[in-house]
């Protein structure tokens, strides 16, 4: 591929996807394969890889070693933290959140899933659907990733058998019907030999679907965030700093929806209505903007608007309350403590918060609800949150941006939980 | 909304081209720094990544002034073209530039060199952390990218540093959605990386699109060099040729600009940004692999330096 081709072709933007898998299902090999076959690996990485492969395995090129980052990971031969990888084709730039899949790393899977447009769950063709695969798919669904790809890997070890693939597809379909994906694809592949990853290969003539890369290149972005305008105000520019004489500007990013000069908007949580007078970017005034553009909005009326307020469109019904029910993923060593002072960050607003005793905890292997009096590291459960000030929200299933929040511990400052408003 | 209606709406929703997507994310991050941090600073070295950061800050804040000063940690071993560019850009933007120098740290005994000509690259951490204490900075915005190096791939966009400036890679704050957590106690700070998700090619494409100026040494020029361990080493008063090395006069350019004693050019005839993009898109050697002697010492040398407070 020449550089010119790379630049002149239509730019389909950025696709973020997550890959989850356990130690030996070939996840690292798959990512290595995507990087290698899209020619995203450079010579010096390749020679370091050859050295490391010889050292570790004696021979062969071990693509999985490309993704070990930290010293402790190489020492222990496991992945500890979410790693971000990048590759590009003439169509698209890809950001991969590579997350380890052990049970104790639910927190990493949740982190990687929170920004993804698509999730790849790897299944070993010999073993079929493991409880781990179900857990990965459940978390992808919980975080509202719209598009799930079940990659049935290691087809080379089952003789590229159509029956093996279809058995797994049939079994998983039943399970996936209970999860809320917009689209689920099933792909047979061999990351080790490259079949159906970037190249089709010729060992599975019975499979007529897309290769993995074709799926990634054509998948839809923007997640589940369609619908009304959600514009959390980041900064207020004084009249002399806004670019519009005599009017304040509200800097922020269109998190969902679109906006046009003249549109009716409401400032929340106060609930004051006005119209959009102007939209500015560095280059000058523009007529319209859409997610995820960063802009400065100028409003018709001189309202009192500050950081943390939301400029919202009329086509979505926001709740403005001092509390809500939410699904929390607990991310910290120290468990949830009732009566402890927490902070909730939602949009660009941070407020004090109290967490009630959980109504239940979800067993991520069986998906059963279990009674519990707290949430510990890697637990997922239902909790009522009370906030010190009103927040303007919609349920997470309607909008990732307007329905998500994080919980911070006020004394340690650590991020202790991820929340999705029900 | 039902799924069919949602799908119809999605099909209408326009996608942002990848540079616009990356730019918007970086502008959002910079505005979060301004909204959440009391005393931030932006690290500006005169290199290409920090030149991109300055343009992104213009996009985030103009016509207002930047809500932070620019900070450069000068090793005293910088290329003069880069220092001249640094001063010119700061003056053009009318922004405040703070320079703290490793040579001052050597004079006051804060840094002790084993050899007078050794690389000062790792010693920058001392001077940097002294500057953090001097100005009570609670956030340092930097131009590091996750594609540069393995340990950087696990770096957060808002990355916590303790009282000693240390990075704890195994104990990082989880970072979900775009809900960042920049909260620190007195004496601690965060490093913020708005272009985390950019690759070297993205940076060059952005430089071309925005017509950004850069120090001249990024473009092909003739320079005396010697070949050492597979790298081209520039011949300068600080880096004379060793016995038995033959000095060659080659057409080269720098892909990164850092301390003279550990930054190497690559052979190239690319004299314009467009020619560099063509070379970068076809490049088969990573930016740091081709150019940084300090990263070659061990597979984990960047991680070890980062833990100690390096950029």
Interface residues (C-beta under 8 A of the other chain):
Chain A: X1 X2 X3 X4 X6 X7 X11 X12 X13 X14 X42 X43 X44 X45 X48 X52 X68 X69 X70 X71 X72 X74 X80 X81 X82 X83 X84 X85 X86 X88 X92 X93 X95 X107 X108 X110 X111 X114 X115 X182 X220 X221 X222 X224 X226 X227 X234 X235 X237 X238 X240 X241 X242 X243 X251 X252 X253 X281 X282 X290 X291 X292 X293 X294 X307 X331 X343 X345 X346 X348 X398 X400 X401 X404 X405 X406 X408 X413 X414 X415 X418
Chain B: X1 X3 X6 X7 X9 X10 X11 X13 X14 X15 X16 X17 X18 X19 X20 X21 X22 X23 X24 X25 X27 X28 X31 X32 X34 X35 X58 X59 X60 X62 X63 X64 X146 X147 X150 X151 X153 X154 X169 X170 X172 X173 X174 X175 X176 X177 X178 X179 X181 X183 X184 X185 X196 X197 X199 X201 X202 X205 X277 X278 X279 X280 X281 X282 X283 X284 X285 X286 X289 X290 X299 X300 X303 X304
